[in-house]
Amino acid sequence: MTSAFDALRALLNQTSGLALDAEKAYLAESRLQPMMQRLDLPDLDALVTRLLSGGHADLVREVVDAMTTNETFFFRDRVPFDNFRKIILPNLLEARKDVRRIRIWCAACSTGQEPYSLAMLLDEDAQKLAGWHVEILATDLSYNAVNAAREGLYSQFEVQRGLPISLLLRYFRQEGERWRINEHLCSRIRFEVFNLLADYADLGRFDVIFCRNVLIYFDVPTKRSVLDKMARMIAPDGYLVMGAAETVVGLTNAFTPHEEHRSINVPRTASTPARGVPLRLVAG
């Protein structure tokens, strides 16, 4: 059992960056049990043997999906969304007024609540954004999560988590016991499956990257690699938004955190102080 679990940990780390603690064998057993039953495999050892035998890419993907944590909800932790509306977006509207184009990447979108929350904020500011092209790319490692995000259909429990009733009534329609987000918001987001261990070159340049609550599942070398790759894909005056429990400190010199506004990080340039830069706060 121990050797099988260690082999599974190594496979997960190699294919997805997930760093599963050595004490989490029970978690693997629990999450993979339905799969083992469906495949008529007696235990984890048999599943890992099949995974390592080659030619089972779909099964590996299914295992990664099962082991991926997709905990999320609308406007999660609220502060990053307030910072986006009050600080990041106004600054970008000023900085990009000549090109009138903004690109946003939600790098671990899970089942879509984060990019849809951003799309709602942008729609609320539609008057300011008239004539602008704002693109949201939302990616996740999990095929199941991305498919759910594309569908945009949420349970009563999911829409009650963080979503104000006014936005529920404005942007969703009820279908039986579930709620479907409207087509206008869906059309503003491109959902794709993407592995953060992959090459980022084809993604293009971004003005804002939301990478929240995913690096906590990676080991230090993987965190550094992801952050350094993101630094190459973000505009020199762009913004990296991370989770409340995450930091760039001690991981990369490519970004520096802002001293006052939690979750905001900016690319470090020759003119960027090591301990943060002032950001213009716009009331509203």
C-alpha positions, 0 to 999 in steps of 0.5 A: 500500500505504501509503495503504491501510494508513493508511486501515485504521489509521484505520478500526480506531482509529475503530471499535475504539480499536485504535492500530496502529503505522505499522510494523505493515503486515506484521501486517495483511497476515499476519492479513488474508491468509486473508480476502483469499484467501476474498474473492478480493481481490488485496491489502490495497488492494482489501480497504480499498477494499471496507471504505470503500465502505459497507454492509459492517458484517459485513466491518468486524467481521471485520477488527476480529476478525482484528486483535484480540489475544486472548492470555490464559490462566487466572490470568494474572499471578497477582498480580491474582487473589491480590489479589482473593482476599486483599484485594478480596473480603474488603473487599467482603464487609464493605462490602456485608454489608447488600446482599449483592450484588457486581457484577464486570465483566471488560471485555476477557474474550477467550476467557473464561479471566479470568472463569472464573478469578474464578468458580473463586475465588468458588466456592472461597469459596462458604461465605463467599458463601452468600446472596450474589448475585455477578454477573460480566459478561464482555465483549469486542470480538471476536465470535469470542472471546466465542463461544469463551468462552460455549462454554467448551471449551479445548485441552490447551495452554490448560488447561495454561497457569496452571490448577492440576491440582486446579482442572482436575479439579474444574471441567472434564470431558474431551471427546476432546482438549479440556476443557469447563468445568462448567455451574455456572461457566458459569451464573455469568458473562454473556458479551456483545460490547461495544465499549469506545468505546461508551456504558457507561450500560446496563451498570449500576454495578460493584464491581470492574472488571477491565480488563487488558492492553487499554489498551496497544493504545489511544492516549492519548486513548482510554485517558483516555476509557475510564478516565473512563467506567469511573470513572462506572460504578464504586462509590465504594469499588470497585476497578479492576484493570489489567495489570502494564504499565498505569497510570492515572498521567498518564491520569486523575484519576478513579483513584489506584493503591495504593502496595503492591498492584500492579494495584489502583486505587481511585476518587479521592474528596475523601478519597482521598490522591493517592498511594494508600490503605490496603487491609485485607490478609486472610491466606488 
